[in-house]
Amino acid sequence: MSKNVFCLSGTLAVAGCAVLYLAECGSGSKSNQGVNQNSSQIAGAGSSFIYPAMTRWISVFQSAHPGVQINYQSIGSGGGISQLKGGLLDFAASDAALDDDQLKQMPEVVQVPQSAGPVCITYNLPQLKEPLRLSPETLADIFLGEIKNWQDPRLKKDNPGVELPNQDIVTAHRAEGSGTTNIFTTYLAKVSPAWDKKVGKGISLNWPIGLGGKGNEGVTGIVKQTPGGIGYVELIYATQNNLPVALVRNRAGQYVKPSPASTSAAIDAFSQELASDVRNPIVDPPASAKDAYPIAGLTFLIIPIHPKTPANGQVVQEFVNYIITQGQDEAEKLLYARLPAPLQNQGQKLLARLSPQNNQAAATSPR
Protein backbone atom coordinates (compact mmCIF):
# COMPACT_ATOMS: atom_id res chain seq x y z
CA MET A 1 0.00 0.00 0.00
CA SER A 2 1.40 3.39 -0.95
CA LYS A 3 2.19 5.94 1.69
CA ASN A 4 -0.50 8.61 1.81
CA VAL A 5 -0.08 12.12 3.14
CA PHE A 6 -2.92 14.55 3.63
CA CYS A 7 -2.14 18.21 2.96
CA LEU A 8 -4.76 20.89 3.28
CA SER A 9 -5.65 22.29 -0.12
CA GLY A 10 -7.62 25.44 0.07
CA THR A 11 -6.87 27.84 2.19
CA LEU A 12 2.01 32.43 13.55
CA ALA A 13 7.73 35.79 22.28
CA VAL A 14 9.75 34.69 24.42
CA ALA A 15 12.34 32.01 25.15
CA GLY A 16 11.73 28.65 26.71
CA CYS A 17 8.70 26.42 26.58
CA ALA A 18 5.12 26.62 27.71
CA VAL A 19 4.26 23.91 30.19
CA LEU A 20 0.77 24.00 31.58
CA TYR A 21 -0.82 21.66 34.09
CA LEU A 22 -4.56 21.21 34.28
CA ALA A 23 -6.60 19.82 37.16
CA GLU A 24 -8.32 16.47 36.87
CA CYS A 25 -11.46 16.19 34.76
CA GLY A 26 -14.84 16.14 36.51
CA SER A 27 -16.94 13.00 36.41
CA GLY A 28 -19.81 14.72 34.66
CA SER A 29 -18.11 14.87 31.22
CA LYS A 30 -20.08 13.15 28.47
CA SER A 31 -18.37 10.32 26.65
CA ASN A 32 -17.03 11.12 23.15
CA GLN A 33 -17.60 14.83 23.76
CA GLY A 34 -14.40 16.65 24.63
CA VAL A 35 -11.20 15.29 26.06
CA ASN A 36 -11.96 12.94 28.93
CA GLN A 37 -8.60 11.29 29.65
CA ASN A 38 -7.41 10.88 33.21
CA SER A 39 -4.02 12.17 32.16
CA SER A 40 -2.48 13.07 28.80
CA GLN A 41 0.97 14.51 28.17
CA ILE A 42 1.33 16.23 24.81
CA ALA A 43 4.66 17.29 23.32
CA GLY A 44 4.93 19.96 20.64
CA ALA A 45 7.81 22.05 19.35
CA GLY A 46 8.91 24.30 16.53
CA SER A 47 8.12 27.82 15.44
CA SER A 48 9.14 30.69 17.70
CA PHE A 49 7.09 32.92 15.38
CA ILE A 50 3.90 31.43 16.80
CA TYR A 51 5.15 30.94 20.37
CA PRO A 52 3.31 33.90 21.98
CA ALA A 53 0.00 32.71 20.52
CA MET A 54 0.76 29.08 21.34
CA THR A 55 1.38 30.00 24.97
CA ARG A 56 -1.98 31.75 25.14
CA TRP A 57 -3.81 28.94 23.35
CA ILE A 58 -2.44 26.39 25.81
CA SER A 59 -3.45 28.55 28.75
CA VAL A 60 -7.03 28.93 27.54
CA PHE A 61 -7.30 25.26 26.58
CA GLN A 62 -6.30 24.34 30.13
CA SER A 63 -9.43 25.79 31.70
CA ALA A 64 -11.71 23.46 29.73
CA HIS A 65 -9.59 20.30 29.60
CA PRO A 66 -8.38 19.11 32.99
CA GLY A 67 -5.97 16.20 33.20
CA VAL A 68 -3.88 17.43 30.25
CA GLN A 69 -0.28 18.64 30.17
CA ILE A 70 0.93 20.37 26.99
CA ASN A 71 4.61 21.14 26.57
CA TYR A 72 5.56 23.39 23.63
CA GLN A 73 9.20 24.23 23.01
CA SER A 74 10.16 27.29 20.95
CA ILE A 75 13.11 25.77 19.06
CA GLY A 76 12.49 26.99 15.52
CA SER A 77 10.55 25.41 12.68
CA GLY A 78 13.50 23.31 11.53
CA GLY A 79 13.96 21.80 14.98
CA GLY A 80 10.27 21.01 15.29
CA ILE A 81 10.17 19.27 11.92
CA SER A 82 13.29 17.25 12.79
CA GLN A 83 11.87 16.11 16.15
CA LEU A 84 8.53 15.19 14.60
CA LYS A 85 10.33 13.17 11.95
CA GLY A 86 12.14 11.33 14.75
CA GLY A 87 8.88 10.42 16.45
CA LEU A 88 9.49 12.62 19.49
CA LEU A 89 6.45 14.90 19.19
CA ASP A 90 2.67 14.82 19.02
CA PHE A 91 2.73 17.89 16.76
CA ALA A 92 5.15 20.40 15.28
CA ALA A 93 4.62 24.03 14.33
CA SER A 94 6.32 25.49 11.29
CA ASP A 95 6.17 28.73 9.32
CA ALA A 96 7.33 26.78 6.29
CA ALA A 97 4.97 24.10 4.99
CA LEU A 98 6.57 20.83 3.95
CA ASP A 99 6.91 20.45 0.20
CA ASP A 100 6.29 17.20 -1.67
CA ASP A 101 9.89 15.97 -1.41
CA GLN A 102 10.01 16.66 2.32
CA LEU A 103 6.70 14.87 2.87
CA LYS A 104 8.16 11.69 1.40
CA GLN A 105 10.70 11.63 4.25
CA MET A 106 8.14 12.16 7.02
CA PRO A 107 5.60 9.94 8.73
CA GLU A 108 2.10 10.38 7.36
CA VAL A 109 0.97 13.85 8.42
CA VAL A 110 -1.61 16.54 7.89
CA GLN A 111 -0.61 20.19 7.61
CA VAL A 112 -3.16 22.60 9.03
CA PRO A 113 -2.76 26.40 8.86
CA GLN A 114 -3.10 27.75 12.38
CA SER A 115 -2.56 31.49 11.98
CA ALA A 116 -0.76 34.13 9.93
CA GLY A 117 1.39 37.09 10.69
CA PRO A 118 3.80 39.67 9.32
CA VAL A 119 7.56 39.33 9.40
CA CYS A 120 8.44 42.84 10.44
CA ILE A 121 11.72 44.68 10.03
CA THR A 122 12.76 46.05 13.39
CA TYR A 123 15.70 48.35 14.03
CA ASN A 124 17.61 50.28 16.68
CA LEU A 125 17.72 53.92 15.59
CA PRO A 126 16.40 55.94 18.53
CA GLN A 127 17.26 59.18 16.68
CA LEU A 128 14.41 58.64 14.21
CA LYS A 129 11.15 60.31 15.14
CA GLU A 130 9.08 58.58 12.47
CA PRO A 131 9.05 55.03 11.08
CA LEU A 132 11.85 53.97 8.77
CA ARG A 133 10.75 53.39 5.17
CA LEU A 134 12.30 50.60 3.11
CA SER A 135 11.91 49.70 -0.55
CA PRO A 136 12.34 46.03 -1.52
CA GLU A 137 15.62 46.74 -3.29
CA THR A 138 17.07 48.63 -0.33
CA LEU A 139 16.05 45.94 2.14
CA ALA A 140 17.69 43.22 0.05
CA ASP A 141 20.88 45.23 -0.35
CA ILE A 142 21.10 45.80 3.42
CA PHE A 143 21.06 42.06 4.12
CA LEU A 144 23.42 41.40 1.19
CA GLY A 145 25.91 43.78 2.79
CA GLU A 146 25.79 46.16 -0.16
CA ILE A 147 24.44 48.96 2.06
CA LYS A 148 26.73 49.37 5.06
CA ASN A 149 25.84 52.75 6.56
CA TRP A 150 22.53 54.36 7.51
CA GLN A 151 23.40 57.43 5.42
CA ASP A 152 23.62 55.44 2.20
CA PRO A 153 21.95 57.34 -0.68
CA ARG A 154 19.50 54.51 -1.25
CA LEU A 155 18.21 54.81 2.30
CA LYS A 156 18.01 58.59 1.94
CA LYS A 157 15.94 58.11 -1.21
CA ASP A 158 13.48 55.90 0.68
CA ASN A 159 13.33 58.41 3.54
CA PRO A 160 13.28 61.92 2.04
CA GLY A 161 13.77 64.70 4.56
CA VAL A 162 14.70 62.29 7.35
CA GLU A 163 18.01 62.78 9.14
CA LEU A 164 19.59 59.34 9.20
CA PRO A 165 22.60 58.74 11.46
CA ASN A 166 26.15 58.30 10.19
CA GLN A 167 26.31 54.85 11.72
CA ASP A 168 27.26 51.38 10.58
CA ILE A 169 24.43 48.93 9.90
CA VAL A 170 24.50 45.66 11.86
CA THR A 171 22.14 42.98 10.55
CA ALA A 172 20.68 40.18 12.67
CA HIS A 173 19.28 36.89 11.39
CA ARG A 174 18.20 33.52 12.72
CA ALA A 175 21.03 31.13 13.61
CA GLU A 176 18.95 27.95 13.37
CA GLY A 177 16.50 26.53 10.84
CA SER A 178 13.57 28.92 10.89
CA GLY A 179 10.22 29.29 9.19
CA THR A 180 10.45 33.03 9.81
CA THR A 181 13.65 32.97 7.78
CA ASN A 182 11.82 31.04 5.07
CA ILE A 183 9.12 33.72 4.81
CA PHE A 184 11.67 36.55 4.80
CA THR A 185 14.04 35.00 2.27
CA THR A 186 11.18 33.86 0.02
CA TYR A 187 10.24 37.55 -0.16
CA LEU A 188 13.82 38.71 -0.79
CA ALA A 189 14.33 36.11 -3.52
CA LYS A 190 11.14 37.26 -5.22
CA VAL A 191 11.94 40.98 -5.20
CA SER A 192 15.72 40.88 -5.69
CA PRO A 193 17.38 38.89 -8.50
CA ALA A 194 20.75 39.48 -6.81
CA TRP A 195 19.52 37.91 -3.56
CA ASP A 196 17.93 35.00 -5.41
CA LYS A 197 21.20 34.27 -7.24
CA LYS A 198 23.65 34.78 -4.35
CA VAL A 199 21.69 33.50 -1.34
CA GLY A 200 18.33 31.97 -2.25
CA LYS A 201 15.51 31.03 0.10
CA GLY A 202 14.69 28.44 2.74
CA ILE A 203 14.55 27.76 6.45
CA SER A 204 18.35 27.62 6.71
CA LEU A 205 20.96 29.21 4.46
CA ASN A 206 24.39 30.83 4.37
CA TRP A 207 24.02 34.50 5.29
CA PRO A 208 26.36 36.94 3.53
CA ILE A 209 26.77 39.06 6.68
CA GLY A 210 25.32 39.63 10.12
CA LEU A 211 24.91 38.19 13.59
CA GLY A 212 22.88 35.06 14.27
CA GLY A 213 20.37 34.82 17.10
CA LYS A 214 18.39 31.82 18.32
CA GLY A 215 14.69 32.23 17.78
CA ASN A 216 12.74 35.41 17.26
CA GLU A 217 13.81 36.07 20.85
CA GLY A 218 17.49 36.02 19.95
CA VAL A 219 17.15 38.28 16.91
CA THR A 220 15.09 40.75 18.94
CA GLY A 221 17.77 40.74 21.64
CA ILE A 222 20.57 41.47 19.17
CA VAL A 223 18.70 44.40 17.63
CA LYS A 224 17.72 45.83 21.00
CA GLN A 225 21.30 45.69 22.29
CA THR A 226 23.03 46.91 19.10
CA PRO A 227 22.94 50.58 18.04
CA GLY A 228 22.33 50.63 14.30
CA GLY A 229 20.99 47.08 14.37
CA ILE A 230 18.29 45.74 12.06
CA GLY A 231 16.61 42.34 11.92
CA TYR A 232 13.44 40.45 11.02
CA VAL A 233 11.00 39.12 13.65
CA GLU A 234 7.32 38.45 14.25
CA LEU A 235 5.48 41.64 15.16
CA ILE A 236 4.67 40.81 18.78
CA TYR A 237 8.39 40.48 19.61
CA ALA A 238 9.13 44.01 18.44
CA THR A 239 6.03 45.37 20.14
CA GLN A 240 6.73 43.74 23.50
CA ASN A 241 10.32 45.02 23.41
CA ASN A 242 9.33 48.60 22.44
CA LEU A 243 11.23 48.39 19.17
CA PRO A 244 10.02 50.27 16.08
CA VAL A 245 9.09 48.52 12.84
CA ALA A 246 9.72 49.71 9.31
CA LEU A 247 7.16 50.49 6.64
CA VAL A 248 7.90 48.34 3.59
CA ARG A 249 6.93 49.37 0.08
CA ASN A 250 4.56 46.97 -1.66
CA ARG A 251 3.93 46.49 -5.36
CA ALA A 252 1.28 49.20 -5.32
CA GLY A 253 4.00 51.66 -4.29
CA GLN A 254 2.59 52.08 -0.80
CA TYR A 255 4.79 51.98 2.31
CA VAL A 256 2.76 49.69 4.56
CA LYS A 257 2.95 49.04 8.29
CA PRO A 258 2.96 45.39 9.45
CA SER A 259 -0.32 44.61 11.21
CA PRO A 260 -3.06 41.96 11.38
CA ALA A 261 -5.13 43.99 8.89
CA SER A 262 -2.32 44.38 6.34
CA THR A 263 -1.53 40.65 6.70
CA SER A 264 -5.18 39.76 6.09
CA ALA A 265 -5.04 41.90 2.95
CA ALA A 266 -2.09 39.79 1.76
CA ILE A 267 -4.02 36.57 2.44
CA ASP A 268 -7.03 37.89 0.52
CA ALA A 269 -4.80 38.82 -2.43
CA PHE A 270 -3.79 35.16 -2.82
CA SER A 271 -7.19 33.57 -2.11
CA GLN A 272 -7.34 31.72 -5.44
CA GLU A 273 -3.79 30.38 -5.14
CA LEU A 274 -4.42 29.26 -1.57
CA ALA A 275 -7.60 27.52 -2.63
CA SER A 276 -5.45 25.41 -4.94
CA ASP A 277 -2.60 24.81 -2.49
CA VAL A 278 -2.47 26.30 0.99
CA ARG A 279 1.33 26.11 0.90
CA ASN A 280 1.43 28.93 -1.63
CA PRO A 281 3.52 31.87 -0.29
CA ILE A 282 1.68 35.13 0.36
CA VAL A 283 4.70 37.43 0.04
CA ASP A 284 4.87 40.37 -2.40
CA PRO A 285 1.16 40.50 -3.29
CA PRO A 286 0.03 42.07 -6.59
CA ALA A 287 -0.38 45.82 -7.03
CA SER A 288 -4.15 45.48 -6.75
CA ALA A 289 -3.68 44.76 -3.02
CA LYS A 290 -2.89 48.34 -2.06
CA ASP A 291 -3.19 47.80 1.70
CA ALA A 292 -1.26 44.53 1.87
CA TYR A 293 1.98 44.21 3.82
CA PRO A 294 4.44 42.43 1.52
CA ILE A 295 6.30 40.16 3.99
CA ALA A 296 3.77 37.84 5.63
CA GLY A 297 3.11 34.15 5.88
CA LEU A 298 0.83 31.41 7.13
CA THR A 299 2.11 29.18 9.90
CA PHE A 300 1.23 25.49 10.10
CA LEU A 301 0.61 22.69 12.56
CA ILE A 302 2.07 19.42 11.31
CA ILE A 303 0.31 16.46 12.91
CA PRO A 304 0.97 12.71 12.47
CA ILE A 305 -2.02 10.80 11.17
CA HIS A 306 -1.17 7.95 13.52
CA PRO A 307 -0.82 9.36 17.08
CA LYS A 308 1.33 7.81 19.79
CA THR A 309 -1.85 6.78 21.61
CA PRO A 310 -5.59 7.25 20.91
CA ALA A 311 -5.79 9.50 23.98
CA ASN A 312 -3.01 11.75 22.68
CA GLY A 313 -4.60 11.81 19.26
CA GLN A 314 -7.91 12.99 20.69
CA VAL A 315 -6.25 15.73 22.76
CA VAL A 316 -4.27 17.03 19.79
CA GLN A 317 -7.34 16.94 17.58
CA GLU A 318 -9.43 18.98 20.02
CA PHE A 319 -6.57 21.38 20.77
CA VAL A 320 -6.00 22.12 17.10
CA ASN A 321 -9.72 22.47 16.47
CA TYR A 322 -9.82 25.09 19.23
CA ILE A 323 -6.82 26.92 17.73
CA ILE A 324 -8.32 27.26 14.26
CA THR A 325 -11.76 28.35 15.52
CA GLN A 326 -12.23 30.16 18.85
CA GLY A 327 -8.48 30.47 19.30
CA GLN A 328 -8.31 32.96 16.44
CA ASP A 329 -9.72 35.59 18.81
CA GLU A 330 -6.73 35.15 21.11
CA ALA A 331 -4.30 35.26 18.17
CA GLU A 332 -5.71 38.60 17.02
CA LYS A 333 -5.08 40.09 20.45
CA LEU A 334 -1.40 39.19 19.99
CA LEU A 335 -1.20 40.89 16.56
CA TYR A 336 -1.58 37.79 14.40
CA ALA A 337 -4.02 37.73 11.49
CA ARG A 338 -7.24 35.73 11.75
CA LEU A 339 -7.60 32.72 9.47
CA PRO A 340 -10.36 33.27 6.88
CA ALA A 341 -13.48 31.15 7.38
CA PRO A 342 -12.74 28.84 4.41
CA LEU A 343 -9.39 27.89 5.93
CA GLN A 344 -10.99 27.23 9.30
CA ASN A 345 -13.64 25.00 7.72
CA GLN A 346 -11.14 23.00 5.68
CA GLY A 347 -8.92 22.59 8.69
CA GLN A 348 -11.80 21.06 10.61
CA LYS A 349 -12.42 18.60 7.78
CA LEU A 350 -8.78 17.56 7.89
CA LEU A 351 -8.88 17.09 11.63
CA ALA A 352 -11.79 14.66 11.27
CA ARG A 353 -9.31 12.27 9.65
CA LEU A 354 -7.30 12.25 12.87
CA SER A 355 -10.05 10.79 15.06
CA PRO A 356 -8.63 7.67 16.71
CA GLN A 357 -11.52 5.57 15.43
CA ASN A 358 -10.93 6.89 11.91
CA ASN A 359 -7.17 6.36 11.75
CA GLN A 360 -7.40 3.27 9.57
CA ALA A 361 -9.77 4.99 7.17
CA ALA A 362 -7.48 7.99 6.97
CA ALA A 363 -4.49 5.82 6.21
CA THR A 364 -6.21 4.18 3.23
CA SER A 365 -7.96 7.23 1.73
CA PRO A 366 -6.60 8.79 -1.47
CA ARG A 367 -4.23 11.74 -1.12
C-alpha positions in Angstrom: 0.0 0.0 0.0 1.4 3.4 -1.0 2.2 5.9 1.7 -0.5 8.6 1.8 -0.1 12.1 3.1 -2.9 14.5 3.6 -2.1 18.2 3.0 -4.8 20.9 3.3 -5.7 22.3 -0.1 -7.6 25.4 0.1 -6.9 27.8 2.2 2.0 32.4 13.6 7.7 35.8 22.3 9.8 34.7 24.4 12.3 32.0 25.2 11.7 28.6 26.7 8.7 26.4 26.6 5.1 26.6 27.7 4.3 23.9 30.2 0.8 24.0 31.6 -0.8 21.7 34.1 -4.6 21.2 34.3 -6.6 19.8 37.2 -8.3 16.5 36.9 -11.5 16.2 34.8 -14.8 16.1 36.5 -16.9 13.0 36.4 -19.8 14.7 34.7 -18.1 14.9 31.2 -20.1 13.2 28.5 -18.4 10.3 26.6 -17.0 11.1 23.2 -17.6 14.8 23.8 -14.4 16.7 24.6 -11.2 15.3 26.1 -12.0 12.9 28.9 -8.6 11.3 29.7 -7.4 10.9 33.2 -4.0 12.2 32.2 -2.5 13.1 28.8 1.0 14.5 28.2 1.3 16.2 24.8 4.7 17.3 23.3 4.9 20.0 20.6 7.8 22.0 19.4 8.9 24.3 16.5 8.1 27.8 15.4 9.1 30.7 17.7 7.1 32.9 15.4 3.9 31.4 16.8 5.2 30.9 20.4 3.3 33.9 22.0 0.0 32.7 20.5 0.8 29.1 21.3 1.4 30.0 25.0 -2.0 31.8 25.1 -3.8 28.9 23.4 -2.4 26.4 25.8 -3.4 28.6 28.7 -7.0 28.9 27.5 -7.3 25.3 26.6 -6.3 24.3 30.1 -9.4 25.8 31.7 -11.7 23.5 29.7 -9.6 20.3 29.6 -8.4 19.1 33.0 -6.0 16.2 33.2 -3.9 17.4 30.2 -0.3 18.6 30.2 0.9 20.4 27.0 4.6 21.1 26.6 5.6 23.4 23.6 9.2 24.2 23.0 10.2 27.3 21.0 13.1 25.8 19.1 12.5 27.0 15.5 10.5 25.4 12.7 13.5 23.3 11.5 14.0 21.8 15.0 10.3 21.0 15.3 10.2 19.3 11.9 13.3 17.3 12.8 11.9 16.1 16.1 8.5 15.2 14.6 10.3 13.2 12.0 12.1 11.3 14.7 8.9 10.4 16.5 9.5 12.6 19.5 6.4 14.9 19.2 2.7 14.8 19.0 2.7 17.9 16.8 5.2 20.4 15.3 4.6 24.0 14.3 6.3 25.5 11.3 6.2 28.7 9.3 7.3 26.8 6.3 5.0 24.1 5.0 6.6 20.8 3.9 6.9 20.4 0.2 6.3 17.2 -1.7 9.9 16.0 -1.4 10.0 16.7 2.3 6.7 14.9 2.9 8.2 11.7 1.4 10.7 11.6 4.2 8.1 12.2 7.0 5.6 9.9 8.7 2.1 10.4 7.4 1.0 13.8 8.4 -1.6 16.5 7.9 -0.6 20.2 7.6 -3.2 22.6 9.0 -2.8 26.4 8.9 -3.1 27.7 12.4 -2.6 31.5 12.0 -0.8 34.1 9.9 1.4 37.1 10.7 3.8 39.7 9.3 7.6 39.3 9.4 8.4 42.8 10.4 11.7 44.7 10.0 12.8 46.1 13.4 15.7 48.4 14.0 17.6 50.3 16.7 17.7 53.9 15.6 16.4 55.9 18.5 17.3 59.2 16.7 14.4 58.6 14.2 11.1 60.3 15.1 9.1 58.6 12.5 9.1 55.0 11.1 11.9 54.0 8.8 10.7 53.4 5.2 12.3 50.6 3.1 11.9 49.7 -0.5 12.3 46.0 -1.5 15.6 46.7 -3.3 17.1 48.6 -0.3 16.0 45.9 2.1 17.7 43.2 0.1 20.9 45.2 -0.3 21.1 45.8 3.4 21.1 42.1 4.1 23.4 41.4 1.2 25.9 43.8 2.8 25.8 46.2 -0.2 24.4 49.0 2.1 26.7 49.4 5.1 25.8 52.8 6.6 22.5 54.4 7.5 23.4 57.4 5.4 23.6 55.4 2.2 21.9 57.3 -0.7 19.5 54.5 -1.3 18.2 54.8 2.3 18.0 58.6 1.9 15.9 58.1 -1.2 13.5 55.9 0.7 13.3 58.4 3.5 13.3 61.9 2.0 13.8 64.7 4.6 14.7 62.3 7.3 18.0 62.8 9.1 19.6 59.3 9.2 22.6 58.7 11.5 26.2 58.3 10.2 26.3 54.9 11.7 27.3 51.4 10.6 24.4 48.9 9.9 24.5 45.7 11.9 22.1 43.0 10.6 20.7 40.2 12.7 19.3 36.9 11.4 18.2 33.5 12.7 21.0 31.1 13.6 18.9 28.0 13.4 16.5 26.5 10.8 13.6 28.9 10.9 10.2 29.3 9.2 10.4 33.0 9.8 13.7 33.0 7.8 11.8 31.0 5.1 9.1 33.7 4.8 11.7 36.5 4.8 14.0 35.0 2.3 11.2 33.9 0.0 10.2 37.5 -0.2 13.8 38.7 -0.8 14.3 36.1 -3.5 11.1 37.3 -5.2 11.9 41.0 -5.2 15.7 40.9 -5.7 17.4 38.9 -8.5 20.7 39.5 -6.8 19.5 37.9 -3.6 17.9 35.0 -5.4 21.2 34.3 -7.2 23.6 34.8 -4.3 21.7 33.5 -1.3 18.3 32.0 -2.3 15.5 31.0 0.1 14.7 28.4 2.7 14.5 27.8 6.5 18.3 27.6 6.7 21.0 29.2 4.5 24.4 30.8 4.4 24.0 34.5 5.3 26.4 36.9 3.5 26.8 39.1 6.7 25.3 39.6 10.1 24.9 38.2 13.6 22.9 35.1 14.3 20.4 34.8 17.1 18.4 31.8 18.3 14.7 32.2 17.8 12.7 35.4 17.3 13.8 36.1 20.8 17.5 36.0 19.9 17.1 38.3 16.9 15.1 40.7 18.9 17.8 40.7 21.6 20.6 41.5 19.2 18.7 44.4 17.6 17.7 45.8 21.0 21.3 45.7 22.3 23.0 46.9 19.1 22.9 50.6 18.0 22.3 50.6 14.3 21.0 47.1 14.4 18.3 45.7 12.1 16.6 42.3 11.9 13.4 40.5 11.0 11.0 39.1 13.7 7.3 38.4 14.3 5.5 41.6 15.2 4.7 40.8 18.8 8.4 40.5 19.6 9.1 44.0 18.4 6.0 45.4 20.1 6.7 43.7 23.5 10.3 45.0 23.4 9.3 48.6 22.4 11.2 48.4 19.2 10.0 50.3 16.1 9.1 48.5 12.8 9.7 49.7 9.3 7.2 50.5 6.6 7.9 48.3 3.6 6.9 49.4 0.1 4.6 47.0 -1.7 3.9 46.5 -5.4 1.3 49.2 -5.3 4.0 51.7 -4.3 2.6 52.1 -0.8 4.8 52.0 2.3 2.8 49.7 4.6 3.0 49.0 8.3 3.0 45.4 9.5 -0.3 44.6 11.2 -3.1 42.0 11.4 -5.1 44.0 8.9 -2.3 44.4 6.3 -1.5 40.7 6.7 -5.2 39.8 6.1 -5.0 41.9 3.0 -2.1 39.8 1.8 -4.0 36.6 2.4 -7.0 37.9 0.5 -4.8 38.8 -2.4 -3.8 35.2 -2.8 -7.2 33.6 -2.1 -7.3 31.7 -5.4 -3.8 30.4 -5.1 -4.4 29.3 -1.6 -7.6 27.5 -2.6 -5.5 25.4 -4.9 -2.6 24.8 -2.5 -2.5 26.3 1.0 1.3 26.1 0.9 1.4 28.9 -1.6 3.5 31.9 -0.3 1.7 35.1 0.4 4.7 37.4 0.0 4.9 40.4 -2.4 1.2 40.5 -3.3 0.0 42.1 -6.6 -0.4 45.8 -7.0 -4.2 45.5 -6.7 -3.7 44.8 -3.0 -2.9 48.3 -2.1 -3.2 47.8 1.7 -1.3 44.5 1.9 2.0 44.2 3.8 4.4 42.4 1.5 6.3 40.2 4.0 3.8 37.8 5.6 3.1 34.1 5.9 0.8 31.4 7.1 2.1 29.2 9.9 1.2 25.5 10.1 0.6 22.7 12.6 2.1 19.4 11.3 0.3 16.5 12.9 1.0 12.7 12.5 -2.0 10.8 11.2 -1.2 8.0 13.5 -0.8 9.4 17.1 1.3 7.8 19.8 -1.9 6.8 21.6 -5.6 7.2 20.9 -5.8 9.5 24.0 -3.0 11.7 22.7 -4.6 11.8 19.3 -7.9 13.0 20.7 -6.3 15.7 22.8 -4.3 17.0 19.8 -7.3 16.9 17.6 -9.4 19.0 20.0 -6.6 21.4 20.8 -6.0 22.1 17.1 -9.7 22.5 16.5 -9.8 25.1 19.2 -6.8 26.9 17.7 -8.3 27.3 14.3 -11.8 28.3 15.5 -12.2 30.2 18.8 -8.5 30.5 19.3 -8.3 33.0 16.4 -9.7 35.6 18.8 -6.7 35.2 21.1 -4.3 35.3 18.2 -5.7 38.6 17.0 -5.1 40.1 20.5 -1.4 39.2 20.0 -1.2 40.9 16.6 -1.6 37.8 14.4 -4.0 37.7 11.5 -7.2 35.7 11.8 -7.6 32.7 9.5 -10.4 33.3 6.9 -13.5 31.1 7.4 -12.7 28.8 4.4 -9.4 27.9 5.9 -11.0 27.2 9.3 -13.6 25.0 7.7 -11.1 23.0 5.7 -8.9 22.6 8.7 -11.8 21.1 10.6 -12.4 18.6 7.8 -8.8 17.6 7.9 -8.9 17.1 11.6 -11.8 14.7 11.3 -9.3 12.3 9.6 -7.3 12.2 12.9 -10.0 10.8 15.1 -8.6 7.7 16.7 -11.5 5.6 15.4 -10.9 6.9 11.9 -7.2 6.4 11.7 -7.4 3.3 9.6 -9.8 5.0 7.2 -7.5 8.0 7.0 -4.5 5.8 6.2 -6.2 4.2 3.2 -8.0 7.2 1.7 -6.6 8.8 -1.5 -4.2 11.7 -1.1 
